[in-house]
Amino acid sequence: MRRIDLVLFDLDDTLHDDTYAYQSAAEEVAREVAAEHGVDALALKAAYVAEAEGFWHRLSPADLKIKLAGLRATMWQTALESVGMGGDPELAQRSAERYNAYRMKYFTLFPGAVDLLRSLRERGTKLGIVTNGLSETHREKIALLQIGDYFDAIFLSDEVGMVKPDPLLFAHACRTLGGAPAHGAMVGDRYDRDIRGAIEAGLYTIWLNIRDEKLPPGVTPPDATCSSIAEVGRILLAPAGVS
């Protein structure tokens, strides 16, 4: 059995349903543009989602100084071009502003997330958020989700100058929290970003596989795989520690 003194959590699609938030906001904007200009709303939404997901999938340390407000306008410009509306940069800017505003109202924690964080805190476990999100948006997101007080430290990529899956980022988080990776756990929804780097850093890993994905061939599997935060809690709160 392994004693766990600290737990690191990814944020998006681990503690809250970020996919629901950004896709709902994108659809709301797309439907407004469609009503005003007669384009295909679902095609516009799909084009924007593809642009956004592509950026976050490719995120590297070289991207950490990018301003998301301007980037989102560029993404909307590209999406609008895909449905024949590429000649209106003002529309792209308005779409980005609407998207930013709408997204906030869809921020929702997964059921059981607060209960798990509270229970871990009551045990004396050190808690940290390790996210590839940027401070421009993620500090506000954490505040809106009302979870900041549960964490001893928050590690945002642009503030620490590192991007998951860099194992040095996980090691830095453990060191900051005053613990060793051998007595730490990482909970995240992305194998390639959250789990792979944490394994290399020596943490116990819990893959929150909410999309029912398959492990890439030939990789080291996580120590545990769950489909809900409730399952994560049953592992982390086991009386004898994790196995």
Accessible surface in RSA format (square Angstrom, percent):
REM  Atomic radii and reference values for relative SASA: ProtOr
REM  Chains: A
REM  Algorithm: Lee & Richards
REM  Probe-radius: 1.40
REM  Slices: 20
REM RES _ NUM      All-atoms   Total-Side   Main-Chain    Non-polar    All polar
REM                ABS   REL    ABS   REL    ABS   REL    ABS   REL    ABS   REL
RES MET A   1   150.78  78.1  74.71  49.4  76.07 181.1  57.71  49.1  93.07 123.3
RES ARG A   2    66.36  27.9  61.75  31.5   4.62  11.0  35.73  48.8  30.63  18.6
RES ARG A   3   140.77  59.1 131.53  67.0   9.24  22.0  69.31  94.7  71.46  43.3
RES ILE A   4    28.15  16.0   8.77   6.5  19.37  46.7   8.77   6.3  19.37  52.6
RES ASP A   5    53.94  37.8  48.78  48.5   5.16  12.2  26.01  61.2  27.93  27.9
RES LEU A   6     1.09   0.6   1.09   0.8   0.00   0.0   1.09   0.8   0.00   0.0
RES VAL A   7     0.18   0.1   0.18   0.2   0.00   0.0   0.18   0.2   0.00   0.0
RES LEU A   8     0.00   0.0   0.00   0.0   0.00   0.0   0.00   0.0   0.00   0.0
RES PHE A   9     0.00   0.0   0.00   0.0   0.00   0.0   0.00   0.0   0.00   0.0
RES ASP A  10    10.14   7.1  10.14  10.1   0.00   0.0   0.29   0.7   9.85   9.8
RES LEU A  11     0.00   0.0   0.00   0.0   0.00   0.0   0.00   0.0   0.00   0.0
RES ASP A  12    32.87  23.0  30.04  29.9   2.83   6.7  15.59  36.7  17.28  17.2
RES ASP A  13     7.67   5.4   7.67   7.6   0.00   0.0   0.37   0.9   7.30   7.3
RES THR A  14     0.00   0.0   0.00   0.0   0.00   0.0   0.00   0.0   0.00   0.0
RES LEU A  15     0.10   0.1   0.10   0.1   0.00   0.0   0.10   0.1   0.00   0.0
RES HIS A  16     0.00   0.0   0.00   0.0   0.00   0.0   0.00   0.0   0.00   0.0
RES ASP A  17    43.44  30.4  43.44  43.2   0.00   0.0   5.68  13.4  37.76  37.7
RES ASP A  18    10.60   7.4  10.60  10.6   0.00   0.0   0.00   0.0  10.60  10.6
RES THR A  19    42.37  30.1  42.37  43.0   0.00   0.0  37.65  50.6   4.71   7.1
RES TYR A  20   111.18  51.9 103.74  59.0   7.45  19.4  75.45  56.7  35.74  44.1
RES ALA A  21     0.00   0.0   0.00   0.0   0.00   0.0   0.00   0.0   0.00   0.0
RES TYR A  22    24.60  11.5  24.60  14.0   0.00   0.0  20.07  15.1   4.53   5.6
RES GLN A  23    52.26  29.2  52.18  38.1   0.08   0.2   5.90  12.6  46.35  35.2
RES SER A  24    24.01  20.3  14.95  19.9   9.07  20.9  11.14  23.7  12.87  18.0
RES ALA A  25     0.00   0.0   0.00   0.0   0.00   0.0   0.00   0.0   0.00   0.0
RES ALA A  26     0.00   0.0   0.00   0.0   0.00   0.0   0.00   0.0   0.00   0.0
RES GLU A  27    48.26  27.7  48.26  36.5   0.00   0.0  10.35  20.0  37.91  31.0
RES GLU A  28    44.99  25.8  39.50  29.9   5.49  13.1  26.39  51.0  18.60  15.2
RES VAL A  29     0.00   0.0   0.00   0.0   0.00   0.0   0.00   0.0   0.00   0.0
RES ALA A  30     0.16   0.1   0.16   0.2   0.00   0.0   0.16   0.2   0.00   0.0
RES ARG A  31   122.72  51.5 116.99  59.6   5.74  13.7  50.07  68.4  72.66  44.0
RES GLU A  32    53.11  30.5  48.21  36.5   4.90  11.7  31.93  61.8  21.18  17.3
RES VAL A  33     0.00   0.0   0.00   0.0   0.00   0.0   0.00   0.0   0.00   0.0
RES ALA A  34    17.71  16.3  12.05  18.6   5.67  12.9  12.32  17.4   5.39  14.3
RES ALA A  35    91.76  84.4  48.72  75.2  43.04  97.9  61.41  86.5  30.35  80.4
RES GLU A  36    93.70  53.8  57.19  43.3  36.51  86.9  42.14  81.5  51.56  42.1
RES HIS A  37    75.68  41.4  45.67  31.7  30.01  76.8  38.57  39.7  37.11  43.2
RES GLY A  38    70.84  87.4   0.00   N/A  70.84  87.4  34.51  94.7  36.34  81.4
RES VAL A  39    25.90  17.0   9.76   8.8  16.14  38.9  16.30  14.2   9.61  26.1
RES ASP A  40    87.18  61.1  72.87  72.5  14.31  33.8  32.62  76.8  54.57  54.4
RES ALA A  41    13.58  12.5   8.98  13.9   4.61  10.5   8.98  12.6   4.61  12.2
RES LEU A  42   102.83  57.3  98.75  70.6   4.08  10.3  99.14  69.6   3.70   9.9
RES ALA A  43    42.51  39.1  30.13  46.5  12.38  28.2  37.97  53.5   4.54  12.0
RES LEU A  44     0.00   0.0   0.00   0.0   0.00   0.0   0.00   0.0   0.00   0.0
RES LYS A  45    40.40  19.7  40.40  24.8   0.00   0.0  12.94  11.6  27.46  29.3
RES ALA A  46    60.55  55.7  50.35  77.7  10.20  23.2  56.29  79.3   4.27  11.3
RES ALA A  47    21.22  19.5  11.24  17.3   9.98  22.7  19.92  28.1   1.29   3.4
RES TYR A  48     1.33   0.6   1.33   0.8   0.00   0.0   0.00   0.0   1.33   1.6
RES VAL A  49    15.65  10.3  15.65  14.2   0.00   0.0  15.65  13.6   0.00   0.0
RES ALA A  50    64.89  59.7  48.94  75.5  15.95  36.3  55.37  78.0   9.52  25.2
RES GLU A  51    62.05  35.6  57.19  43.3   4.85  11.6   5.21  10.1  56.84  46.4
RES ALA A  52     8.69   8.0   8.69  13.4   0.00   0.0   8.69  12.2   0.00   0.0
RES GLU A  53    75.98  43.6  69.86  52.9   6.11  14.6  30.10  58.2  45.87  37.5
RES GLY A  54    17.23  21.2   0.00   N/A  17.23  21.2  16.59  45.5   0.64   1.4
RES PHE A  55    15.47   7.7  15.04   9.3   0.43   1.1  15.16   9.2   0.31   0.9
RES TRP A  56    78.06  31.3  71.29  34.5   6.77  15.9  54.15  28.9  23.91  38.8
RES HIS A  57   127.10  69.5 112.77  78.4  14.33  36.7  72.61  74.8  54.49  63.4
RES ARG A  58   160.01  67.2 140.31  71.5  19.69  46.9  70.74  96.7  89.26  54.1
RES LEU A  59     5.54   3.1   0.07   0.1   5.47  13.8   0.07   0.1   5.47  14.7
RES SER A  60    40.49  34.2  39.25  52.4   1.23   2.8  31.14  66.3   9.35  13.1
RES PRO A  61    85.80  62.5  73.37  66.9  12.43  45.2  73.67  60.8  12.13  75.4
RES ALA A  62    95.13  87.5  55.29  85.3  39.84  90.6  68.31  96.2  26.82  71.0
RES ASP A  63    32.27  22.6  32.23  32.1   0.04   0.1   0.30   0.7  31.97  31.9
RES LEU A  64    18.90  10.5  11.97   8.6   6.93  17.4  11.97   8.4   6.93  18.7
RES LYS A  65   194.43  94.9 171.94 105.5  22.50  53.6 121.75 109.6  72.68  77.4
RES ILE A  66    61.15  34.8  50.59  37.7  10.56  25.4  56.75  40.9   4.40  11.9
RES LYS A  67   148.66  72.5 141.79  87.0   6.87  16.4  87.34  78.6  61.32  65.3
RES LEU A  68     2.76   1.5   2.76   2.0   0.00   0.0   2.76   1.9   0.00   0.0
RES ALA A  69    52.51  48.3  48.76  75.2   3.76   8.5  50.79  71.5   1.72   4.6
RES GLY A  70    42.10  51.9   0.00   N/A  42.10  51.9  36.90 101.2   5.21  11.7
RES LEU A  71    35.54  19.8  29.68  21.2   5.86  14.7  33.51  23.5   2.03   5.5
RES ARG A  72    20.40   8.6  20.40  10.4   0.00   0.0   1.49   2.0  18.92  11.5
RES ALA A  73    14.47  13.3  13.57  20.9   0.90   2.1  13.94  19.6   0.53   1.4
RES THR A  74    81.38  57.9  77.23  78.3   4.14   9.9  54.31  72.9  27.07  40.9
RES MET A  75    10.44   5.4   9.88   6.5   0.56   1.3   9.19   7.8   1.25   1.7
RES TRP A  76     0.00   0.0   0.00   0.0   0.00   0.0   0.00   0.0   0.00   0.0
RES GLN A  77    34.90  19.5  34.90  25.5   0.00   0.0  27.39  58.3   7.51   5.7
RES THR A  78    53.23  37.9  51.79  52.5   1.44   3.4  33.80  45.4  19.42  29.4
RES ALA A  79     0.50   0.5   0.00   0.0   0.50   1.1   0.50   0.7   0.00   0.0
RES LEU A  80     0.03   0.0   0.03   0.0   0.00   0.0   0.03   0.0   0.00   0.0
RES GLU A  81    94.87  54.5  76.37  57.8  18.49  44.0  25.27  48.9  69.60  56.8
RES SER A  82    75.40  63.7  32.75  43.7  42.65  98.3  43.95  93.6  31.45  44.1
RES VAL A  83    33.04  21.7   8.66   7.8  24.37  58.7  18.66  16.2  14.38  39.0
RES GLY A  84    68.56  84.5   0.00   N/A  68.56  84.5  36.31  99.6  32.25  72.2
RES MET A  85    37.99  19.7  33.83  22.4   4.16   9.9  16.54  14.1  21.45  28.4
RES GLY A  86    26.25  32.4   0.00   N/A  26.25  32.4   9.77  26.8  16.48  36.9
RES GLY A  87    79.65  98.2   0.00   N/A  79.65  98.2  41.53 114.0  38.12  85.4
RES ASP A  88    46.97  32.9  45.36  45.1   1.61   3.8  16.53  38.9  30.44  30.4
RES PRO A  89    94.60  68.9  89.52  81.6   5.08  18.5  90.07  74.4   4.53  28.2
RES GLU A  90   121.45  69.7 118.50  89.7   2.94   7.0  40.53  78.4  80.92  66.1
RES LEU A  91     0.00   0.0   0.00   0.0   0.00   0.0   0.00   0.0   0.00   0.0
RES ALA A  92     2.69   2.5   2.69   4.2   0.00   0.0   2.69   3.8   0.00   0.0
RES GLN A  93    77.34  43.2  77.25  56.5   0.09   0.2  34.90  74.3  42.44  32.2
RES ARG A  94    93.64  39.3  93.00  47.4   0.64   1.5  50.37  68.8  43.27  26.2
RES SER A  95     0.03   0.0   0.03   0.0   0.00   0.0   0.00   0.0   0.03   0.0
RES ALA A  96     1.27   1.2   1.27   2.0   0.00   0.0   1.27   1.8   0.00   0.0
RES GLU A  97    96.79  55.6  89.03  67.4   7.76  18.5  37.17  71.9  59.62  48.7
RES ARG A  98    57.84  24.3  54.40  27.7   3.44   8.2  21.00  28.7  36.84  22.3
RES TYR A  99     5.20   2.4   5.20   3.0   0.00   0.0   0.00   0.0   5.20   6.4
RES ASN A 100    40.04  27.6  36.83  35.6   3.21   7.7  18.91  45.5  21.13  20.4
RES ALA A 101    61.27  56.3  45.92  70.9  15.35  34.9  50.95  71.7  10.32  27.3
RES TYR A 102    45.71  21.3  45.41  25.8   0.30   0.8  28.31  21.3  17.41  21.5
RES ARG A 103    19.38   8.1  19.38   9.9   0.00   0.0   1.79   2.4  17.59  10.7
RES MET A 104    74.01  38.3  64.74  42.8   9.27  22.1  44.02  37.4  29.99  39.7
RES LYS A 105   127.46  62.2  89.09  54.7  38.37  91.4  69.57  62.6  57.89  61.7
RES TYR A 106    46.63  21.8  44.81  25.5   1.82   4.7  25.10  18.9  21.54  26.5
RES PHE A 107    31.08  15.6  10.02   6.2  21.06  54.8  10.02   6.1  21.06  60.3
RES THR A 108    73.43  52.2  70.13  71.1   3.30   7.9  57.25  76.9  16.18  24.5
RES LEU A 109    39.10  21.8  26.09  18.7  13.01  32.7  26.09  18.3  13.01  35.0
RES PHE A 110    39.14  19.6  35.90  22.2   3.24   8.4  36.43  22.1   2.71   7.8
RES PRO A 111   120.88  88.1 101.83  92.8  19.06  69.3 113.29  93.5   7.60  47.2
RES GLY A 112    32.55  40.1   0.00   N/A  32.55  40.1  16.94  46.5  15.61  35.0
RES ALA A 113     0.31   0.3   0.00   0.0   0.31   0.7   0.03   0.0   0.27   0.7
RES VAL A 114    42.24  27.8  40.44  36.6   1.80   4.3  40.44  35.1   1.80   4.9
RES ASP A 115    88.23  61.8  85.62  85.2   2.61   6.2  28.26  66.5  59.97  59.8
RES LEU A 116     7.09   3.9   3.67   2.6   3.42   8.6   6.62   4.6   0.47   1.3
RES LEU A 117     0.07   0.0   0.07   0.1   0.00   0.0   0.07   0.1   0.00   0.0
RES ARG A 118   103.41  43.4 103.22  52.6   0.19   0.4  40.00  54.7  63.41  38.4
RES SER A 119    37.82  32.0  35.68  47.6   2.13   4.9   9.17  19.5  28.64  40.1
RES LEU A 120     2.92   1.6   2.92   2.1   0.00   0.0   2.92   2.0   0.00   0.0
RES ARG A 121    92.66  38.9  77.25  39.4  15.41  36.7  17.77  24.3  74.89  45.4
RES GLU A 122   135.49  77.8  95.69  72.4  39.80  94.8  49.05  94.9  86.43  70.6
RES ARG A 123   123.36  51.8  83.75  42.7  39.61  94.3  42.18  57.6  81.18  49.2
RES GLY A 124    59.28  73.1   0.00   N/A  59.28  73.1  36.09  99.1  23.18  51.9
RES THR A 125    13.53   9.6   7.83   7.9   5.70  13.6   2.87   3.9  10.66  16.1
RES LYS A 126    96.12  46.9  96.10  59.0   0.02   0.1  47.83  43.1  48.29  51.4
RES LEU A 127     0.00   0.0   0.00   0.0   0.00   0.0   0.00   0.0   0.00   0.0
RES GLY A 128     0.00   0.0   0.00   N/A   0.00   0.0   0.00   0.0   0.00   0.0
RES ILE A 129     0.00   0.0   0.00   0.0   0.00   0.0   0.00   0.0   0.00   0.0
RES VAL A 130     0.00   0.0   0.00   0.0   0.00   0.0   0.00   0.0   0.00   0.0
RES THR A 131     3.32   2.4   3.22   3.3   0.10   0.2   0.00   0.0   3.32   5.0
RES ASN A 132    17.57  12.1  15.98  15.4   1.59   3.8  12.73  30.6   4.84   4.7
RES GLY A 133     3.76   4.6   0.00   N/A   3.76   4.6   1.24   3.4   2.52   5.6
RES LEU A 134     2.03   1.1   2.03   1.4   0.00   0.0   2.03   1.4   0.00   0.0
RES SER A 135    35.76  30.2  28.01  37.4   7.75  17.9   8.39  17.9  27.37  38.3
RES GLU A 136    73.37  42.1  41.06  31.1  32.30  76.9  42.65  82.5  30.71  25.1
RES THR A 137    21.86  15.5  18.53  18.8   3.33   7.9  18.78  25.2   3.07   4.6
RES HIS A 138     4.52   2.5   4.52   3.1   0.00   0.0   4.20   4.3   0.32   0.4
RES ARG A 139   105.38  44.2  98.38  50.1   7.00  16.7  49.72  67.9  55.66  33.7
RES GLU A 140    83.06  47.7  75.63  57.2   7.43  17.7  33.35  64.5  49.71  40.6
RES LYS A 141     1.97   1.0   1.32   0.8   0.65   1.5   1.72   1.6   0.24   0.3
RES ILE A 142     5.73   3.3   5.73   4.3   0.00   0.0   5.73   4.1   0.00   0.0
RES ALA A 143    67.91  62.4  48.25  74.5  19.66  44.7  57.35  80.8  10.56  28.0
RES LEU A 144    85.99  47.9  63.40  45.4  22.59  56.8  66.80  46.9  19.19  51.7
RES LEU A 145    12.16   6.8   3.30   2.4   8.86  22.3   6.55   4.6   5.61  15.1
RES GLN A 146   150.03  83.9 126.02  92.1  24.01  57.2  40.88  87.0 109.15  82.8
RES ILE A 147     0.27   0.2   0.00   0.0   0.27   0.6   0.27   0.2   0.00   0.0
RES GLY A 148    26.56  32.8   0.00   N/A  26.56  32.8  16.45  45.1  10.11  22.6
RES ASP A 149   141.38  99.0 118.57 118.0  22.81  53.9  40.39  95.1 100.99 100.7
RES TYR A 150    43.92  20.5  43.20  24.6   0.71   1.8  26.90  20.2  17.02  21.0
RES PHE A 151    17.79   8.9   0.00   0.0  17.79  46.3   0.00   0.0  17.79  50.9
RES ASP A 152    60.84  42.6  23.51  23.4  37.33  88.3  15.10  35.5  45.74  45.6
RES ALA A 153    21.44  19.7  12.11  18.7   9.33  21.2  21.44  30.2   0.00   0.0
RES ILE A 154    33.75  19.2  16.54  12.3  17.21  41.5  16.54  11.9  17.21  46.7
RES PHE A 155     7.41   3.7   7.03   4.4   0.38   1.0   7.07   4.3   0.33   1.0
RES LEU A 156     0.00   0.0   0.00   0.0   0.00   0.0   0.00   0.0   0.00   0.0
RES SER A 157     0.20   0.2   0.00   0.0   0.20   0.5   0.10   0.2   0.10   0.1
RES ASP A 158    47.01  32.9  22.00  21.9  25.01  59.1   6.61  15.6  40.40  40.3
RES GLU A 159    87.47  50.2  48.51  36.7  38.96  92.8  35.43  68.5  52.04  42.5
RES VAL A 160    39.69  26.1  14.23  12.9  25.46  61.4  21.96  19.1  17.73  48.1
RES GLY A 161    44.51  54.9   0.00   N/A  44.51  54.9  25.07  68.8  19.44  43.5
RES MET A 162    38.73  20.1  37.42  24.8   1.32   3.1  31.27  26.6   7.47   9.9
RES VAL A 163     8.96   5.9   4.44   4.0   4.52  10.9   4.44   3.9   4.52  12.3
RES LYS A 164     4.05   2.0   4.05   2.5   0.00   0.0   1.84   1.7   2.20   2.3
RES PRO A 165    30.57  22.3  29.11  26.5   1.47   5.3  29.17  24.1   1.40   8.7
RES ASP A 166    46.13  32.3  38.83  38.6   7.31  17.3  17.97  42.3  28.17  28.1
RES PRO A 167    43.04  31.4  42.32  38.6   0.72   2.6  42.56  35.1   0.47   2.9
RES LEU A 168   120.74  67.2 118.51  84.8   2.23   5.6 118.56  83.3   2.18   5.9
RES LEU A 169     0.44   0.2   0.44   0.3   0.00   0.0   0.44   0.3   0.00   0.0
RES PHE A 170     0.00   0.0   0.00   0.0   0.00   0.0   0.00   0.0   0.00   0.0
RES ALA A 171    28.13  25.9  26.08  40.3   2.05   4.7  26.13  36.8   2.00   5.3
RES HIS A 172    50.61  27.7  50.53  35.1   0.08   0.2  34.95  36.0  15.66  18.2
RES ALA A 173     0.00   0.0   0.00   0.0   0.00   0.0   0.00   0.0   0.00   0.0
RES CYS A 174     0.29   0.2   0.29   0.3   0.00   0.0   0.29   0.7   0.00   0.0
RES ARG A 175   159.44  66.9 143.63  73.2  15.81  37.6  73.71 100.7  85.73  52.0
RES THR A 176    75.74  53.9  42.89  43.5  32.85  78.3  45.72  61.4  30.01  45.4
RES LEU A 177    13.62   7.6   3.00   2.1  10.62  26.7   7.28   5.1   6.34  17.1
RES GLY A 178    71.68  88.4   0.00   N/A  71.68  88.4  35.46  97.3  36.22  81.1
RES GLY A 179    24.67  30.4   0.00   N/A  24.67  30.4  15.69  43.1   8.98  20.1
RES ALA A 180    48.02  44.2  41.87  64.6   6.15  14.0  44.24  62.3   3.78  10.0
RES PRO A 181    36.70  26.7  36.70  33.5   0.00   0.0  36.70  30.3   0.00   0.0
RES ALA A 182    57.50  52.9  52.35  80.8   5.14  11.7  53.55  75.4   3.94  10.4
RES HIS A 183    55.97  30.6  55.97  38.9   0.00   0.0  34.19  35.2  21.77  25.3
RES GLY A 184     0.00   0.0   0.00   N/A   0.00   0.0   0.00   0.0   0.00   0.0
RES ALA A 185     0.00   0.0   0.00   0.0   0.00   0.0   0.00   0.0   0.00   0.0
RES MET A 186     0.00   0.0   0.00   0.0   0.00   0.0   0.00   0.0   0.00   0.0
RES VAL A 187     0.00   0.0   0.00   0.0   0.00   0.0   0.00   0.0   0.00   0.0
RES GLY A 188     0.00   0.0   0.00   N/A   0.00   0.0   0.00   0.0   0.00   0.0
RES ASP A 189     2.35   1.6   1.98   2.0   0.37   0.9   0.00   0.0   2.35   2.3
RES ARG A 190    97.48  40.9  96.98  49.4   0.50   1.2  23.53  32.2  73.95  44.8
RES TYR A 191    13.37   6.2  10.93   6.2   2.44   6.3   8.04   6.0   5.33   6.6
RES ASP A 192    53.42  37.4  51.54  51.3   1.88   4.4  29.27  68.9  24.15  24.1
RES ARG A 193    35.60  14.9  35.60  18.1   0.00   0.0  16.96  23.2  18.65  11.3
RES ASP A 194     1.13   0.8   1.13   1.1   0.00   0.0   0.00   0.0   1.13   1.1
RES ILE A 195     0.00   0.0   0.00   0.0   0.00   0.0   0.00   0.0   0.00   0.0
RES ARG A 196   101.05  42.4 100.23  51.1   0.82   2.0  32.32  44.2  68.74  41.7
RES GLY A 197     0.14   0.2   0.00   N/A   0.14   0.2   0.14   0.4   0.00   0.0
RES ALA A 198     0.00   0.0   0.00   0.0   0.00   0.0   0.00   0.0   0.00   0.0
RES ILE A 199    44.49  25.3  32.73  24.4  11.76  28.4  33.78  24.3  10.71  29.1
RES GLU A 200   107.45  61.7  70.05  53.0  37.40  89.0  38.42  74.3  69.03  56.4
RES ALA A 201    19.38  17.8   0.13   0.2  19.25  43.8   8.00  11.3  11.38  30.2
RES GLY A 202    36.14  44.6   0.00   N/A  36.14  44.6  30.76  84.4   5.38  12.1
RES LEU A 203     5.90   3.3   0.00   0.0   5.90  14.8   0.00   0.0   5.90  15.9
RES TYR A 204     8.35   3.9   8.35   4.7   0.00   0.0   2.57   1.9   5.78   7.1
RES THR A 205     0.11   0.1   0.11   0.1   0.00   0.0   0.00   0.0   0.11   0.2
RES ILE A 206     0.00   0.0   0.00   0.0   0.00   0.0   0.00   0.0   0.00   0.0
RES TRP A 207     6.82   2.7   6.82   3.3   0.00   0.0   6.82   3.6   0.00   0.0
RES LEU A 208     0.80   0.4   0.80   0.6   0.00   0.0   0.80   0.6   0.00   0.0
RES ASN A 209    17.38  12.0  12.65  12.2   4.74  11.4   2.44   5.9  14.95  14.4
RES ILE A 210    60.11  34.2  28.04  20.9  32.07  77.3  30.39  21.9  29.72  80.6
RES ARG A 211    81.30  34.1  54.60  27.8  26.70  63.6  60.45  82.6  20.85  12.6
RES ASP A 212   117.13  82.0 103.14 102.7  13.99  33.1  31.38  73.9  85.75  85.5
RES GLU A 213    62.91  36.1  51.43  38.9  11.48  27.3  29.33  56.7  33.58  27.4
RES LYS A 214   177.02  86.4 157.72  96.8  19.30  46.0 107.25  96.5  69.77  74.3
RES LEU A 215    65.51  36.5  45.37  32.5  20.14  50.6  45.37  31.9  20.14  54.2
RES PRO A 216    57.65  42.0  49.58  45.2   8.07  29.3  55.27  45.6   2.38  14.8
RES PRO A 217   133.02  96.9 105.97  96.6  27.05  98.3 116.47  96.2  16.54 102.8
RES GLY A 218    90.02 111.0   0.00   N/A  90.02 111.0  43.63 119.7  46.39 103.9
RES VAL A 219    47.51  31.3  25.30  22.9  22.21  53.5  31.73  27.6  15.78  42.8
RES THR A 220    81.84  58.2  73.33  74.3   8.51  20.3  40.09  53.9  41.75  63.1
RES PRO A 221    81.68  59.5  73.82  67.3   7.86  28.6  73.82  60.9   7.86  48.9
RES PRO A 222    15.11  11.0   2.10   1.9  13.01  47.3   2.10   1.7  13.01  80.9
RES ASP A 223    79.51  55.7  44.83  44.6  34.67  82.0   8.44  19.9  71.07  70.9
RES ALA A 224    17.09  15.7   8.94  13.8   8.16  18.6  17.09  24.1   0.00   0.0
RES THR A 225    75.58  53.8  47.58  48.2  28.00  66.7  35.51  47.7  40.07  60.6
RES CYS A 226     4.18   3.2   1.27   1.4   2.91   6.8   2.73   6.9   1.44   1.6
RES SER A 227    71.96  60.8  56.71  75.7  15.25  35.1  37.86  80.6  34.09  47.8
RES SER A 228    42.35  35.8  37.72  50.3   4.63  10.7  37.36  79.5   4.99   7.0
RES ILE A 229     5.08   2.9   1.27   0.9   3.80   9.2   1.27   0.9   3.80  10.3
RES ALA A 230    54.64  50.2  41.96  64.7  12.68  28.9  51.04  71.9   3.60   9.5
RES GLU A 231    52.67  30.2  51.56  39.0   1.11   2.7  13.36  25.8  39.32  32.1
RES VAL A 232     0.00   0.0   0.00   0.0   0.00   0.0   0.00   0.0   0.00   0.0
RES GLY A 233     7.67   9.5   0.00   N/A   7.67   9.5   7.59  20.8   0.08   0.2
RES ARG A 234   163.17  68.5 143.34  73.1  19.83  47.2  77.65 106.1  85.52  51.8
RES ILE A 235    43.23  24.6  38.80  28.9   4.43  10.7  42.89  30.9   0.35   0.9
RES LEU A 236     7.75   4.3   0.43   0.3   7.32  18.4   0.45   0.3   7.30  19.6
RES LEU A 237    51.84  28.9  42.01  30.1   9.83  24.7  42.56  29.9   9.28  25.0
RES ALA A 238    29.12  26.8  25.11  38.8   4.00   9.1  28.99  40.8   0.12   0.3
RES PRO A 239   137.47 100.2 103.66  94.5  33.81 122.9 107.40  88.7  30.07 186.9
RES ALA A 240    72.51  66.7  46.75  72.1  25.76  58.6  58.94  83.0  13.57  35.9
RES GLY A 241    16.12  19.9   0.00   N/A  16.12  19.9  13.28  36.5   2.83   6.3
RES VAL A 242     3.05   2.0   0.53   0.5   2.53   6.1   3.05   2.7   0.00   0.0
RES SER A 243   107.38  90.7  66.06  88.2  41.32  95.2  56.89 121.2  50.48  70.7
END  Absolute sums over single chains surface
CHAIN  1 A    10863.7       8291.1       2572.5       6116.9       4746.8
END  Absolute sums over all chains
TOTAL         10863.7       8291.1       2572.5       6116.9       4746.8
